């Protein structure tokens, strides 16, 4: 009798745990929630023949989180290695490791051509940054920049 009860219990758990649950909601923190209210924008200027085109938008989503986004027409040379996105206080990439790069804010690598989103780190103020720079670290040259206005 104990064996039958045990088998019934295991079968019941199997049926309950395998029920048709709804698909889990995946929250991607690198994508804005709702629409992005653009506050500043700029068009990319190609540098060093990288073919950089498209535009960059700095804005806030419906939950108040700040993002940098690239338009669907964005493109740059992506086969050379990692192209990193920086907010900068000028159009020139000027590293200053001794001082923690106060004039640069690294946002991350470009993942693909077309639309890209970069979440601004919590607590970071973007007010002093006037440009977006595409920096190719593998060859040490800029691939383009966009002045945010």
N, C-alpha and C positions, 0 to 999 in steps of 0.2 A: 504494500500500500504506500509506503514511504517513497518507493521508486516512482510510482505513478504520479504522486503529488509533486515530486521533484521535477519530473518530465513536464507536467502541466505548467508548473511555475516557469521553467526555462522557456517553454513554447510561448507562454503569455508575455514574458519579457521581450522575446524576439519579435512578436507582433507589435507590441507597443513601441519599441525602439525603432522599428522600421516603418513607422507610419509615414504618410505623405506630409512631411513638414514643408513649410514654405521656404523658398530660397533665402538664405541668409543675406542680410543687407551688408554690403561691403562699403565702408567709408574710406575714401582715398583722400588723405590730408594734402596731397599735392594738387588737387583739383578744387576749384572754387565751389562753394555751395550756392546754388541759384545763379543769378546773373552777376557779372562783374561790372561795378560802377567805375568806369575809367576816369582817372583824375589827371594823368599825364600820359602822353604818347609821343612816339618818334619813329621815323623810318630809318632802316639800316643803310649805312654807307659802307660799301664794300671796301676792304683793305687787302692788299697783297694777293689779289686775283683769286680770292676764295669764293667768289660768286654769292656773297651774302646779300639777300634781298628780304623784303617783307617789313613788318613793323612790330614794335614792342609797345605794350600798354601796361601801365602801372595803375592798379585799382584795388577796390575793396569789394569782397563778396557780400552776400546778404547776411552773413553772420559776423561781419566786421573784420574778417581776416584779410590781410593785404597780400596781393599776388602780383607777380610780373607775368605777363602772357605774351606769347608770340602769335602772330596772325597765321591763318591757314596757308598764306602765301610765303611764309618764312622758308628760307633755304640757305645753306652754307656748305662748304666742303666738309664732309663728315668722315671721309675715309683716311684722314691723316692721323687720327688719334683722338684724344679727348678734347673737345671744344668746351671750355668752361665759361659760364655766364657770370659776369660781375656787374654790380652797380658801382659807379665810379663818380668822383667829383670832377672829372675831366674826360676828354675824349682819348687821352693817352693812358695806357696801362703803366702805372708806376708802382712796382712792388716796394714795400718798406717793411720787411720782416722784423727788423729791430723794434719797430713801434707797433707791431700788430696790424699793419696795413690799415691805418685809420681812414684812408681815402678810398678804400675798396671794400665791397661786401660781396663775398663769394656766395652764389646761389645754387650752383651745381652744374653738372654737365648737360649739354644738349642731348636729348635722347633720340631725336628723329627730325626730319624735315617736317614742316607744317606746324600745326598748333602744338605749343608746349606751355606748361604752366610751372612756375617756380614760386613756392610759398616763401614769403618773407619771414625770417625767424622772429618768433615772439619777442617783443621788447626792442627790436631794432627799429630805428627811425629812418625813413627813407628821404626825409626832407632835404638833406644836404646833397643827395646824389642827383647829378644832372645827366648822366649818360649810362647806357648799357653797353658793355664791352664783351665781344666774343673773343676769347683768348685761346689760342692753340698752344698748349704747354709742350707738346711733343716737338714742335719746331721753334717755340719761343717767339711767336709773332701774333699780332692781332688779325682776326679775320673780318672784323667789322665793328662798327659802333652805331648807336642810335642816340640822338640827343632827345631827352625827355622834356617836353614843353606842355 
